């Protein structure tokens, strides 16, 4: 779930340092002309501005060098002409840091904007014009490989959503029937189907981009920050739905203020979770249109999917904020790594053709993350699902939506995992710049 960080100190230093190493040097600003070669755009962010220069360039691959000169974590987005569909984005750009967003843009009208703390209305929404560039000759084998990557990853997303529908129903049946222990066991396993496709899922929406993700995977910390109230405030809880609302009811006691008052309340939130999951299924299978029209993935979605999964682990999940009540975070990490492996696997041949050293580094570091995660596996259930330790037993974590740990508080095991994730995230962040044309 894309999250806000108004009340949470995110351990970004390690990842950002690695990301900086992957960025190209910032070019000299050219205020009135197109970027040299039509490739690079400079973006300067403050807490209340989002300046993009130049505001026009030829079609093709483009890199946005984004510097956050403000005091808050920020997000940079490139939007389609309808200002709803996200063409590319970068979350959690920390104060005082620079990162690069690489994407491919066809001729047309786009908009750029920023969103401090990843919440609220856009800041600095401005038109970005892409003119007709030189035609790029596409090798037939390359085109076939790109088409196959999109087709296969689209099929994977559909498959995961299809499995999510059934797994969610099994989970909510146990939950509403009062079989608490079974529900607790099914909770992290069912969620893995969503976690494997999370970056793609975050863009899903019916009335507006992301509204399904908010309904399914919203965190109380975000609602609390938006409302300026405590996480267990009745007004905050009244607007909270989805997986984590049930998590709070399942894994806390009466004294913490998250329990439902009646079985009718439990059934209501369970029915809503199933309803929203079915809507997600209908969207990806083309039965309904979303906020941006029919569901369709591009090569850029595949190329950035793997790095986005690992970035969210490194930036916030490593501190235990995703599963703040159940501490089943290691299941999420496992699913995120699996999803990243699948997304990258669909474009691996394209990367190998352009940069074999990068491909080798990704493979090596992917094995490294899986080796670290394996240390915390406790066995398998009767269905062969891998089981994991309670994350709070091996890491300093945010508990019950309380204070998030600083990276200086990390345990040795947690730091090892963080380092492994960062080491994989860095080369994965280079995939889009390597294969997008």
C-alpha positions as CSV (number, residue, x, y, z in Angstrom):
1,X,0.0,0.0,0.0
2,X,1.3,3.4,-0.9
3,X,1.6,5.2,2.4
4,X,2.0,8.6,3.9
5,X,4.7,9.3,6.4
6,X,3.6,12.3,8.4
7,X,3.9,10.5,11.7
8,X,6.5,8.0,10.8
9,X,10.3,8.3,10.6
10,X,11.3,6.3,7.6
11,X,14.7,4.6,7.5
12,X,15.7,5.9,4.1
13,X,19.3,6.8,4.4
14,X,20.8,3.5,3.2
15,X,18.6,3.1,0.2
16,X,18.8,6.7,-0.9
17,X,22.6,6.5,-0.8
18,X,22.5,3.5,-3.0
19,X,20.0,5.2,-5.3
20,X,22.2,8.2,-5.7
21,X,25.0,5.9,-6.9
22,X,22.8,4.8,-9.7
23,X,21.8,8.4,-10.8
24,X,23.6,10.3,-13.6
25,X,25.1,13.7,-12.9
26,X,22.6,16.5,-13.0
27,X,22.9,18.5,-16.3
28,X,23.1,22.3,-16.4
29,X,19.6,23.7,-16.3
30,X,18.3,25.0,-19.6
31,X,15.2,27.1,-18.8
32,X,13.8,27.7,-22.2
33,X,15.1,25.0,-24.4
34,X,14.4,21.3,-24.7
35,X,16.7,19.1,-22.7
36,X,19.9,18.2,-24.5
37,X,19.2,15.3,-26.8
38,X,15.6,15.2,-25.5
39,X,16.7,12.9,-22.7
40,X,17.0,14.7,-19.3
41,X,14.7,17.0,-17.4
42,X,15.6,18.7,-14.1
43,X,13.0,18.8,-11.3
44,X,13.4,20.9,-8.2
45,X,11.0,20.2,-5.3
46,X,10.2,22.2,-2.2
47,X,7.3,21.7,0.3
48,X,5.1,24.0,-1.8
49,X,6.6,24.0,-5.3
50,X,7.4,21.5,-8.1
51,X,9.5,23.1,-10.9
52,X,10.2,21.2,-14.0
53,X,12.7,22.5,-16.6
54,X,12.4,22.2,-19.6
55,X,8.7,21.7,-20.0
56,X,8.9,20.1,-23.4
57,X,11.0,17.5,-25.2
58,X,10.9,15.0,-28.0
59,X,9.2,11.6,-27.6
60,X,11.2,8.6,-26.5
61,X,13.1,7.7,-23.3
62,X,13.4,10.5,-20.8
63,X,15.1,10.8,-17.4
64,X,13.8,13.2,-14.7
65,X,16.5,14.2,-12.3
66,X,14.5,15.1,-9.2
67,X,16.0,17.0,-6.2
68,X,14.0,17.5,-3.0
69,X,15.0,20.8,-1.5
70,X,12.1,20.8,1.0
71,X,11.7,19.5,4.5
72,X,9.2,16.6,3.8
73,X,9.4,13.3,2.0
74,X,7.8,14.0,-1.4
75,X,6.5,12.2,-4.5
76,X,7.0,13.1,-8.2
77,X,4.4,12.0,-10.7
78,X,4.1,12.2,-14.5
79,X,0.4,12.0,-15.4
80,X,-1.5,11.4,-18.6
81,X,-3.6,14.1,-20.2
82,X,-6.6,13.1,-18.1
83,X,-4.6,13.9,-15.0
84,X,-5.7,10.6,-13.5
85,X,-3.6,7.9,-15.1
86,X,0.0,7.7,-13.7
87,X,2.6,7.3,-16.4
88,X,5.5,7.1,-14.0
89,X,6.2,8.1,-10.4
90,X,8.7,8.1,-7.6
91,X,7.7,7.9,-4.0
92,X,9.4,8.9,-0.7
93,X,12.0,11.2,-2.1
94,X,13.7,12.3,1.1
95,X,14.6,15.9,2.0
96,X,18.0,16.8,0.6
97,X,18.2,13.9,-1.8
98,X,18.3,13.5,-5.6
99,X,16.9,10.5,-7.5
100,X,16.2,9.7,-11.2
101,X,12.9,8.7,-12.7
102,X,13.3,7.1,-16.2
103,X,10.3,6.4,-18.4
104,X,9.3,6.3,-22.1
105,X,6.8,8.9,-23.3
106,X,5.0,9.0,-26.6
107,X,4.1,12.3,-28.4
108,X,1.3,14.0,-26.5
109,X,0.3,16.2,-23.5
110,X,1.2,15.1,-20.0
111,X,1.3,16.8,-16.6
112,X,3.9,16.8,-13.9
113,X,3.2,17.3,-10.2
114,X,4.5,16.6,-6.7
115,X,2.7,15.5,-3.6
116,X,4.4,16.2,-0.2
117,X,4.1,13.4,2.3
118,X,2.3,11.4,-0.5
119,X,-1.0,12.9,0.6
120,X,-3.5,15.5,-0.4
121,X,-3.8,17.5,-3.6
122,X,-1.1,17.9,-6.2
123,X,1.5,20.7,-5.8
124,X,2.8,22.4,-8.9
125,X,0.6,20.6,-11.4
126,X,1.9,21.8,-14.8
127,X,1.6,20.8,-18.4
128,X,4.5,18.8,-20.0
129,X,4.5,18.7,-23.8
130,X,6.1,15.8,-25.7
131,X,6.7,16.6,-29.3
132,X,7.3,14.2,-32.2
133,X,10.8,12.7,-31.9
134,X,12.8,10.7,-34.2
135,X,11.4,7.3,-35.2
136,X,13.2,4.5,-33.3
137,X,13.9,1.4,-35.3
138,X,12.8,-1.6,-33.3
139,X,14.4,-5.0,-33.9
140,X,11.7,-7.6,-34.5
141,X,13.1,-9.9,-31.9
142,X,13.3,-7.1,-29.3
143,X,9.7,-6.1,-30.1
144,X,8.6,-9.7,-29.7
145,X,10.4,-9.9,-26.3
146,X,8.8,-6.7,-25.1
147,X,5.3,-7.8,-26.2
148,X,5.8,-11.1,-24.4
149,X,7.0,-9.4,-21.2
150,X,3.8,-7.3,-21.1
151,X,1.5,-10.2,-21.9
152,X,3.1,-12.5,-19.4
153,X,3.2,-10.0,-16.6
154,X,-0.4,-9.0,-17.3
155,X,-1.3,-12.7,-17.0
156,X,0.6,-12.9,-13.7
157,X,-1.3,-10.0,-12.2
158,X,-4.6,-11.5,-13.3
159,X,-3.6,-14.9,-11.8
160,X,-2.7,-13.4,-8.5
161,X,-5.9,-11.4,-8.3
162,X,-7.9,-14.5,-9.2
163,X,-6.2,-16.4,-6.3
164,X,-6.7,-13.5,-4.0
165,X,-10.5,-13.7,-4.5
166,X,-10.7,-17.2,-3.2
167,X,-8.0,-16.8,-0.5
168,X,-9.9,-13.7,0.8
169,X,-13.1,-15.6,1.0
170,X,-11.5,-18.5,2.9
171,X,-10.0,-16.0,5.4
172,X,-13.2,-14.0,6.0
173,X,-15.2,-17.2,6.4
174,X,-12.9,-18.2,9.2
175,X,-13.0,-14.7,10.7
176,X,-16.7,-14.3,10.7
177,X,-17.4,-17.8,12.0
178,X,-15.3,-17.1,15.1
179,X,-12.4,-19.4,14.2
180,X,-9.8,-16.9,15.3
181,X,-6.8,-19.1,15.2
182,X,-7.5,-20.2,11.6
183,X,-8.2,-16.6,10.6
184,X,-4.8,-15.6,12.1
185,X,-3.1,-18.3,10.2
186,X,-4.7,-17.5,6.9
187,X,-4.3,-13.7,7.2
188,X,-0.6,-13.4,6.0
189,X,-1.0,-16.2,3.4
190,X,-4.0,-14.7,1.7
191,X,-2.4,-11.3,1.6
192,X,0.6,-12.6,-0.2
193,X,-1.3,-12.6,-3.5
194,X,-1.8,-8.9,-3.2
195,X,1.7,-8.2,-2.0
196,X,3.2,-9.8,-5.1
197,X,1.6,-7.3,-7.3
198,X,1.5,-4.3,-4.9
199,X,3.0,-1.6,-7.1
200,X,0.6,-2.4,-9.9
201,X,-2.3,-2.7,-7.4
202,X,-1.6,0.8,-6.0
203,X,-2.7,2.4,-9.2
204,X,-6.0,0.4,-9.3
205,X,-9.0,2.6,-9.0
206,X,-12.6,2.9,-10.0
207,X,-13.6,6.5,-9.4
208,X,-10.0,7.7,-9.0
209,X,-6.5,6.1,-9.2
210,X,-5.7,4.2,-6.1
211,X,-9.1,4.1,-4.5
212,X,-9.3,0.3,-4.5
213,X,-5.9,0.1,-2.9
214,X,-6.9,2.5,-0.2
215,X,-10.1,0.4,0.5
216,X,-8.2,-2.9,0.5
217,X,-4.9,-2.1,2.0
218,X,-5.2,1.2,3.8
219,X,-3.2,1.7,7.0
220,X,-4.6,3.3,10.1
221,X,-1.4,5.4,10.5
222,X,-2.2,7.2,7.3
223,X,-5.9,7.9,8.3
224,X,-4.7,9.0,11.7
225,X,-2.2,11.4,10.1
226,X,-4.8,12.8,7.7
227,X,-7.3,13.4,10.5
228,X,-4.8,14.7,13.1
229,X,-6.2,12.2,15.6
230,X,-4.9,9.1,17.4
231,X,-5.0,5.8,15.4
232,X,-7.7,4.3,17.7
233,X,-9.9,7.4,17.7
234,X,-13.5,6.3,16.9
235,X,-13.7,8.8,14.0
236,X,-10.5,7.4,12.4
237,X,-11.7,3.8,12.8
238,X,-15.1,4.6,11.3
239,X,-13.5,5.3,7.9
240,X,-11.1,2.4,8.0
241,X,-11.8,-0.7,5.9
242,X,-9.8,-3.6,4.4
243,X,-7.2,-6.1,5.5
244,X,-5.6,-4.1,8.2
245,X,-8.9,-3.2,9.8
246,X,-9.5,-6.9,10.3
247,X,-5.8,-7.4,11.4
248,X,-6.3,-4.9,14.2
249,X,-9.4,-6.6,15.4
250,X,-7.8,-10.1,15.3
251,X,-4.4,-9.3,16.8
252,X,-5.1,-6.8,19.6
253,X,-7.0,-7.0,22.9
254,X,-9.9,-4.9,24.2
255,X,-7.6,-2.4,26.0
256,X,-6.1,-1.2,22.8
257,X,-9.3,0.2,21.4
258,X,-9.3,-1.6,18.0
259,X,-11.8,-4.4,18.7
260,X,-15.2,-4.4,17.0
261,X,-18.2,-4.1,19.3
262,X,-20.3,-6.8,17.6
263,X,-20.3,-9.7,15.2
264,X,-22.4,-7.6,12.8
265,X,-19.5,-5.1,12.6
266,X,-17.1,-7.9,11.8
267,X,-19.4,-9.2,9.1
268,X,-19.8,-5.7,7.6
269,X,-16.0,-5.2,7.2
270,X,-15.5,-8.7,5.9
271,X,-18.2,-8.3,3.3
272,X,-16.7,-5.0,2.2
273,X,-13.3,-6.7,1.8
274,X,-14.8,-9.4,-0.4
275,X,-16.7,-6.9,-2.4
276,X,-13.7,-4.7,-3.1
277,X,-11.6,-7.7,-4.0
278,X,-14.2,-8.8,-6.5
279,X,-14.2,-5.3,-7.9
280,X,-10.5,-5.6,-8.4
281,X,-11.0,-8.9,-10.1
282,X,-13.6,-7.4,-12.5
283,X,-11.2,-4.6,-13.2
284,X,-8.1,-6.6,-14.2
285,X,-10.3,-9.1,-16.2
286,X,-11.9,-6.3,-18.2
287,X,-15.4,-6.7,-16.8
288,X,-15.4,-3.0,-15.6
289,X,-13.4,0.0,-16.5
290,X,-11.3,1.9,-14.0
291,X,-10.7,5.6,-13.5
292,X,-8.3,5.5,-16.5
293,X,-10.3,3.2,-18.7
294,X,-9.7,-0.5,-19.4
295,X,-7.0,-2.2,-17.4
296,X,-3.8,-2.4,-19.5
297,X,-0.1,-2.7,-18.5
298,X,2.8,-1.2,-20.4
299,X,6.5,-2.3,-20.6
300,X,7.3,0.5,-18.1
301,X,5.0,-1.2,-15.5
302,X,6.9,-4.4,-15.8
303,X,10.3,-2.7,-15.8
304,X,9.6,-0.6,-12.7
305,X,7.5,-3.3,-10.9
306,X,10.4,-5.2,-9.4
307,X,12.3,-2.2,-8.1
308,X,9.1,-0.6,-6.7
309,X,8.4,-3.8,-4.6
310,X,11.8,-3.7,-3.1
311,X,11.8,0.1,-2.5
312,X,8.7,-0.1,-0.3
313,X,10.3,-2.8,1.8
314,X,13.5,-0.8,2.2
315,X,11.7,2.5,2.9
316,X,9.0,1.6,5.4
317,X,8.2,-2.1,5.7
318,X,11.6,-2.9,7.2
319,X,10.4,-1.0,10.3
320,X,7.3,-3.2,10.7
321,X,4.7,-0.5,9.9
322,X,2.8,-2.6,7.3
323,X,1.8,-5.4,9.7
324,X,1.9,-3.3,12.9
325,X,-0.6,-5.4,14.8
326,X,0.2,-9.0,13.6
327,X,4.0,-8.7,12.9
328,X,3.6,-11.0,9.9
329,X,5.9,-8.7,7.9
330,X,8.3,-11.5,6.9
331,X,5.4,-13.1,4.9
332,X,5.0,-9.7,3.0
333,X,8.8,-9.5,2.4
334,X,8.7,-13.0,0.9
335,X,5.8,-12.1,-1.4
336,X,7.4,-8.8,-2.4
337,X,10.6,-10.6,-3.4
338,X,8.7,-13.2,-5.3
339,X,6.8,-10.5,-7.1
340,X,10.0,-8.7,-7.9
341,X,11.5,-11.9,-9.2
342,X,8.6,-12.5,-11.5
343,X,8.5,-8.9,-12.8
344,X,12.2,-8.9,-13.5
345,X,12.1,-12.3,-15.0
346,X,9.8,-11.1,-17.7
347,X,12.4,-8.5,-18.8
348,X,15.6,-10.4,-17.9
349,X,16.5,-11.3,-21.5
350,X,16.1,-7.6,-22.5
351,X,18.4,-6.6,-19.7
352,X,21.0,-9.2,-20.6
353,X,21.0,-8.1,-24.2
354,X,21.8,-4.5,-23.1
355,X,23.8,-4.9,-19.9
356,X,24.9,-8.4,-19.0
357,X,26.8,-7.2,-16.0
358,X,23.7,-5.6,-14.6
359,X,21.7,-8.8,-15.2
360,X,24.3,-10.8,-13.3
361,X,24.3,-8.4,-10.4
362,X,20.6,-8.6,-10.1
363,X,20.6,-12.4,-10.1
364,X,23.4,-12.5,-7.5
365,X,21.7,-10.0,-5.2
366,X,18.3,-11.6,-5.6
367,X,19.8,-14.9,-4.3
368,X,21.3,-12.9,-1.4
369,X,17.9,-11.6,-0.3
370,X,16.3,-15.0,-0.5
371,X,19.2,-16.5,1.6
372,X,18.6,-14.0,4.4
373,X,14.9,-14.5,4.4
374,X,15.3,-18.3,4.6
375,X,16.9,-17.8,8.1
376,X,13.5,-16.9,9.5
377,X,11.4,-19.7,8.0
378,X,9.9,-22.0,10.5
379,X,8.6,-24.7,8.3
380,X,5.6,-25.3,6.0
381,X,1.9,-25.8,6.7
382,X,-0.1,-28.8,5.4
383,X,-0.6,-27.0,2.0
384,X,3.1,-26.4,1.5
385,X,3.0,-22.7,2.3
386,X,6.3,-21.4,3.9
387,X,5.8,-20.1,7.4
388,X,7.8,-17.3,9.1
389,X,8.7,-16.1,12.5
390,X,6.9,-13.2,14.2
391,X,8.9,-10.2,12.9
392,X,8.8,-8.5,16.3
393,X,11.0,-11.3,17.7
394,X,13.9,-10.5,15.3
395,X,13.5,-6.8,14.6
396,X,12.7,-3.5,16.2
397,X,9.2,-2.8,14.9
398,X,6.3,-0.4,15.1
399,X,3.8,-1.9,17.4
400,X,0.1,-1.3,17.3
401,X,0.5,1.8,15.1
402,X,2.7,3.4,17.7
403,X,6.2,5.0,17.2
404,X,8.2,3.7,14.3
405,X,11.8,2.6,15.0
406,X,14.7,4.6,13.7
407,X,17.2,2.8,11.5
408,X,19.7,3.3,14.4
409,X,17.4,1.1,16.5
410,X,17.6,-1.9,14.1
411,X,18.7,-5.3,15.4
412,X,21.6,-7.0,13.7
413,X,19.2,-9.3,11.9
414,X,17.1,-6.4,10.7
415,X,20.1,-4.5,9.4
416,X,21.3,-7.6,7.5
417,X,17.9,-7.9,5.9
418,X,17.8,-4.1,5.1
419,X,21.3,-4.3,3.6
420,X,20.3,-7.2,1.4
421,X,17.1,-5.5,0.2
422,X,19.0,-2.3,-0.6
423,X,21.7,-4.2,-2.5
424,X,19.0,-5.7,-4.7
425,X,16.9,-2.6,-5.0
426,X,19.8,-0.5,-6.4
427,X,20.5,-2.6,-9.6
428,X,16.7,-3.2,-10.1
429,X,16.3,0.6,-10.2
430,X,18.4,0.6,-13.3
431,X,16.3,-1.8,-15.3
432,X,13.9,0.8,-16.7
433,X,16.7,3.0,-17.9
434,X,18.3,0.0,-19.5
435,X,15.4,-1.4,-21.5
436,X,13.0,1.5,-22.2
437,X,13.4,3.1,-25.5
